[in-house]
Amino acid sequence: MALTVLYKGQSRRWIFRIGRRQVVSGLILACGLALVSSRSTQQPDENLARVMYTQAGLEEQRQAVEALKTDTQEQLTGMMLKLAEVQGQLHRINALGTRLVEQAKLKPEEFGFSSDAAGVDAVTDMTVDFSHDQFLADIDTTLLTLEEKTQQLKALESILMSHHIDEQRYLSGRPIRSGWLSSYYGIRKDPFSGQPAMHKGLDFAGKTGDPVIATGAGLVTWSGERYGYGNLVEIDHGDGVVTRYAHNRSLKVKIGDVVTKGQTVAIMGSTGRSTGAHVHYEVLRHGKQQDPLPFVYRKQ
């Protein structure tokens, strides 16, 4: 394929021949120029769109960072306030520990409550410049101080409880708040058979519904019905000493409970082998009943 161009003028004539390769090359060149010219008119709009899209993305990221910053500041403020609260509690623990040590007449240097806990005043002003490393160090110090004070309080509690139990398990007084002593320990006429029989406790009469109270601190080893005793509470006071409270209408403690001196353990009634509302009170030492009367009139 070839293209022939003929030109004939008045004074000049010429002929131009174009081969197939030249025609194809010319067409490709023309298409390329047309494409370039068309894109050159659209490129500014595309670039502008890209710039605007990037700006929008950066604005979203800026807002996200601002929100994260605000949230982080609020969390840090809350953590710092909580730390300050804990440190305030440490102050109160120190004051309480110091007072208890003095009351127990113990050596203050053995507990260290009199001195301020390390790091207690580390966070007192929320307006100071925040230091991440310092804040973490304050938390660690406070946690260590809390652990130390907890151990000290446990030791002090153990000592005080030991003193308290020694005082409380000392038997004294009556197992009732109101009422009267109606039957003594020893040989008496049995109210059911009319025959002489050994009465192994004291009977305190009162009104149905009156409280029955422990005469010393101890551990409840029986709480339930027992033949002859009706509803019975039995308390172990240590050193082989046990008390019993019988014929109750209802019971206020269960096996395994630790009771204190003067605590209500039952409600007076007339269950079991009984002729009226009263509490049958026994004191046992190493399994053998003792006359409870000396314990009733024992000095506190």
C-alpha positions as CSV (number, residue, x, y, z in Angstrom):
1,M,0.0,0.0,0.0
2,A,1.3,3.4,-0.9
3,L,0.0,7.0,-1.0
4,T,0.8,9.3,-3.9
5,V,0.4,13.1,-3.6
6,L,0.5,15.0,-7.0
7,Y,0.9,18.7,-7.1
8,K,0.8,20.7,-10.4
9,G,1.0,24.4,-10.5
10,Q,1.5,27.0,-13.3
11,S,5.2,27.0,-13.0
12,R,6.0,23.9,-10.8
13,R,4.9,20.3,-10.5
14,W,6.0,17.7,-8.0
15,I,5.0,14.3,-6.8
16,F,5.2,12.9,-3.2
17,R,4.9,9.2,-2.5
18,I,4.3,7.8,1.0
19,G,4.8,4.1,1.7
20,R,2.8,1.9,4.1
21,R,5.2,2.3,7.0
22,Q,5.1,6.0,6.8
23,V,1.3,5.9,6.8
24,V,1.1,3.7,9.9
25,S,3.7,5.8,11.7
26,G,1.8,9.0,10.9
27,L,-1.4,7.6,12.3
28,I,0.2,6.4,15.5
29,L,1.8,9.8,16.0
30,A,-1.5,11.6,15.4
31,C,-3.3,9.4,17.9
32,G,-0.5,10.0,20.5
33,L,-0.7,13.8,20.1
34,A,-4.5,13.7,20.4
35,L,-4.2,11.6,23.6
36,V,-1.6,13.9,25.2
37,S,-3.5,17.0,24.3
38,S,-6.7,15.6,25.9
39,R,-5.0,14.5,29.1
40,S,-3.3,17.8,29.6
41,T,-6.7,19.5,29.9
42,Q,-7.8,16.9,32.6
43,Q,-4.7,16.6,34.7
44,P,-5.1,19.8,36.8
45,D,-8.5,18.7,38.0
46,E,-7.2,15.3,38.9
47,N,-4.3,16.7,40.9
48,L,-6.7,19.1,42.7
49,A,-8.9,16.2,43.6
50,R,-5.9,14.2,45.0
51,V,-4.8,17.2,47.1
52,M,-8.3,17.7,48.5
53,Y,-8.6,14.0,49.3
54,T,-5.2,14.0,51.1
55,Q,-6.2,17.1,53.1
56,A,-9.4,15.5,54.2
57,G,-7.6,12.4,55.3
58,L,-5.0,14.4,57.2
59,E,-7.9,16.4,58.9
60,E,-9.5,13.1,60.0
61,Q,-6.2,11.9,61.4
62,R,-5.7,15.2,63.3
63,Q,-9.2,14.9,64.8
64,A,-8.5,11.3,65.8
65,V,-5.2,12.3,67.5
66,E,-6.9,15.1,69.3
67,A,-9.6,12.8,70.6
68,L,-7.0,10.3,71.7
69,K,-5.0,13.0,73.5
70,T,-8.1,14.2,75.3
71,D,-9.1,10.6,76.3
72,T,-5.6,9.9,77.4
73,Q,-5.4,13.1,79.5
74,E,-8.8,12.2,81.2
75,Q,-7.6,8.7,82.0
76,L,-4.3,10.0,83.4
77,T,-6.1,12.5,85.5
78,G,-8.4,9.8,86.8
79,M,-5.4,7.6,87.6
80,M,-3.5,10.4,89.4
81,L,-6.6,11.2,91.4
82,K,-7.0,7.5,92.3
83,L,-3.4,7.3,93.3
84,A,-3.8,10.4,95.5
85,E,-6.8,8.8,97.1
86,V,-4.8,5.6,97.9
87,Q,-2.0,7.7,99.3
88,G,-4.5,9.5,101.5
89,Q,-5.7,6.1,102.8
90,L,-2.1,5.2,103.6
91,H,-1.9,8.3,105.8
92,R,-5.0,7.1,107.7
93,I,-3.6,3.6,108.0
94,N,-0.4,5.1,109.5
95,A,-2.5,7.1,112.0
96,L,-4.7,4.0,112.9
97,G,-1.6,1.8,113.2
98,T,0.2,4.2,115.4
99,R,-2.8,4.5,117.7
100,L,-3.3,0.8,118.0
101,V,0.3,0.2,118.7
102,E,0.2,2.7,121.5
103,Q,-3.0,1.2,123.0
104,A,-1.5,-2.3,122.9
105,K,1.7,-1.0,124.5
106,L,3.9,-2.4,121.7
107,K,7.2,-1.1,120.4
108,P,6.4,1.5,117.6
109,E,9.8,0.7,115.9
110,E,8.7,-2.8,115.3
111,F,5.8,-1.7,113.0
112,G,6.9,1.6,111.5
113,F,3.4,3.2,111.4
114,S,4.7,6.4,113.0
115,S,6.8,7.3,109.9
116,D,5.1,8.4,106.7
117,A,5.0,5.8,104.0
118,A,7.5,6.4,101.2
119,G,5.8,8.0,98.3
120,V,2.7,9.0,100.1
121,D,3.0,12.6,99.1
122,A,4.3,11.9,95.6
123,V,1.0,13.1,94.0
124,T,-0.5,16.0,95.8
125,D,-0.7,18.7,93.1
126,M,-2.5,17.9,89.9
127,T,-1.1,21.0,88.2
128,V,2.5,19.9,88.2
129,D,4.1,18.8,84.9
130,F,3.4,15.2,84.2
131,S,6.2,12.8,83.9
132,H,5.4,9.3,82.6
133,D,8.4,7.6,84.2
134,Q,7.9,9.4,87.5
135,F,4.2,8.5,87.6
136,L,4.9,4.8,87.1
137,A,7.6,5.0,89.8
138,D,5.0,6.6,92.2
139,I,2.6,3.7,91.5
140,D,5.3,1.1,92.1
141,T,6.3,2.8,95.4
142,T,2.7,3.1,96.5
143,L,2.0,-0.6,95.8
144,L,5.0,-1.7,97.7
145,T,4.0,0.5,100.6
146,L,0.5,-0.9,100.6
147,E,1.9,-4.4,100.7
148,E,4.1,-3.5,103.6
149,K,1.3,-1.9,105.6
150,T,-1.0,-4.8,104.9
151,Q,1.5,-7.2,106.4
152,Q,2.1,-4.9,109.4
153,L,-1.7,-4.6,110.0
154,K,-2.1,-8.4,109.8
155,A,0.7,-8.9,112.4
156,L,-0.9,-6.2,114.6
157,E,-4.3,-7.8,114.2
158,S,-3.0,-11.2,115.2
159,I,-1.5,-9.8,118.3
160,L,-4.6,-7.8,119.3
161,M,-6.9,-10.7,118.5
162,S,-4.8,-12.9,120.7
163,H,-5.1,-10.5,123.6
164,H,-8.8,-10.0,122.9
165,I,-9.6,-13.7,122.7
166,D,-7.7,-14.4,125.9
167,E,-9.9,-11.8,127.6
168,Q,-13.2,-12.8,125.9
169,R,-13.0,-16.6,126.4
170,Y,-12.7,-16.0,130.1
171,L,-16.1,-17.3,131.3
172,S,-18.1,-15.1,133.6
173,G,-21.7,-13.9,134.0
174,R,-25.1,-15.3,133.3
175,P,-26.3,-16.8,130.0
176,I,-29.3,-14.4,130.0
177,R,-29.8,-10.7,130.2
178,S,-33.0,-10.8,132.3
179,G,-34.6,-13.6,134.4
180,W,-33.6,-15.5,137.5
181,L,-31.7,-18.6,138.7
182,S,-34.4,-21.2,139.2
183,S,-32.4,-24.4,139.8
184,Y,-28.9,-25.2,141.1
185,Y,-26.2,-27.7,140.2
186,G,-26.3,-31.0,142.2
187,I,-28.7,-33.6,143.5
188,R,-32.4,-32.5,143.2
189,K,-35.9,-34.0,142.7
190,D,-36.4,-34.8,139.0
191,P,-39.4,-32.8,137.8
192,F,-40.6,-35.8,135.6
193,S,-39.9,-38.8,137.7
194,G,-40.0,-37.3,141.2
195,Q,-36.9,-39.2,142.1
196,P,-33.6,-37.7,143.3
197,A,-31.3,-37.1,140.3
198,M,-28.1,-35.3,139.5
199,H,-28.7,-31.9,137.9
200,K,-25.5,-31.1,136.0
201,G,-26.0,-27.5,135.3
202,L,-27.9,-24.3,136.3
203,D,-31.4,-23.4,135.1
204,F,-32.1,-19.7,134.4
205,A,-35.8,-19.0,133.9
206,G,-37.3,-16.2,131.8
207,K,-39.8,-15.5,129.1
208,T,-40.1,-17.4,125.8
209,G,-38.3,-15.3,123.2
210,D,-35.7,-13.9,125.6
211,P,-32.1,-13.9,124.2
212,V,-29.6,-16.5,125.4
213,I,-26.1,-15.2,125.3
214,A,-22.6,-16.7,125.3
215,T,-20.7,-16.4,128.6
216,G,-17.4,-16.4,126.7
217,A,-15.9,-16.2,123.2
218,G,-15.3,-19.5,121.4
219,L,-16.1,-21.8,118.5
220,V,-19.6,-23.4,118.1
221,T,-19.2,-27.2,118.1
222,W,-22.9,-28.1,118.2
223,S,-26.0,-26.3,117.1
224,G,-29.1,-28.5,116.8
225,E,-31.4,-30.9,118.5
226,R,-30.0,-33.4,121.1
227,Y,-31.9,-35.9,123.1
228,G,-33.1,-34.4,126.5
229,Y,-31.5,-31.0,125.7
230,G,-33.9,-30.0,123.0
231,N,-32.3,-27.3,120.8
232,L,-28.8,-27.1,122.1
233,V,-25.8,-24.8,121.5
234,E,-22.4,-26.0,122.5
235,I,-19.3,-23.7,122.5
236,D,-15.7,-24.7,122.8
237,H,-13.7,-22.0,124.6
238,G,-10.3,-23.6,124.4
239,D,-8.1,-25.3,127.1
240,G,-10.8,-28.1,127.4
241,V,-13.5,-25.7,128.5
242,V,-17.0,-26.1,126.9
243,T,-20.4,-24.4,127.7
244,R,-23.9,-25.7,126.8
245,Y,-27.1,-23.8,126.4
246,A,-30.2,-26.1,126.2
247,H,-34.0,-26.1,125.7
248,N,-34.0,-23.2,123.3
249,R,-36.9,-22.3,121.0
250,S,-34.6,-21.5,118.1
251,L,-30.8,-21.2,117.5
252,K,-29.0,-18.2,116.1
253,V,-25.6,-19.8,115.3
254,K,-24.3,-22.8,113.4
255,I,-21.5,-25.2,113.8
256,G,-18.2,-23.5,113.0
257,D,-19.2,-20.0,113.9
258,V,-16.9,-18.0,116.1
259,V,-18.9,-16.2,118.8
260,T,-17.9,-13.4,121.1
261,K,-18.7,-12.9,124.8
262,G,-22.3,-11.6,125.2
263,Q,-23.4,-12.5,121.7
264,T,-26.9,-13.9,121.3
265,V,-26.6,-17.6,120.4
266,A,-30.2,-18.8,120.9
267,I,-33.8,-17.8,121.8
268,M,-35.2,-19.0,125.1
269,G,-37.8,-21.7,124.9
270,S,-38.9,-25.0,126.4
271,T,-37.8,-27.8,124.0
272,G,-36.6,-31.2,125.0
273,R,-37.0,-32.5,128.6
274,S,-38.3,-29.2,130.0
275,T,-41.3,-28.0,132.0
276,G,-41.1,-24.3,131.2
277,A,-39.3,-21.5,129.4
278,H,-35.7,-21.5,130.7
279,V,-32.1,-22.1,129.6
280,H,-30.1,-25.0,131.0
281,Y,-26.5,-23.9,131.4
282,E,-23.6,-26.3,131.7
283,V,-19.8,-25.8,132.0
284,L,-17.6,-28.8,131.1
285,R,-13.9,-29.1,131.6
286,H,-12.2,-31.9,129.7
287,G,-15.6,-33.5,129.1
288,K,-16.8,-33.4,132.8
289,Q,-19.6,-31.1,134.0
290,Q,-18.5,-28.5,136.6
291,D,-20.7,-26.4,138.9
292,P,-21.3,-23.3,136.7
293,L,-22.1,-21.1,139.8
294,P,-18.4,-19.9,140.4
295,F,-18.2,-18.9,136.7
296,V,-21.5,-17.0,137.0
297,Y,-20.3,-14.9,139.9
298,R,-16.7,-14.7,138.6
299,K,-15.2,-11.2,138.4
300,Q,-15.1,-9.8,134.9
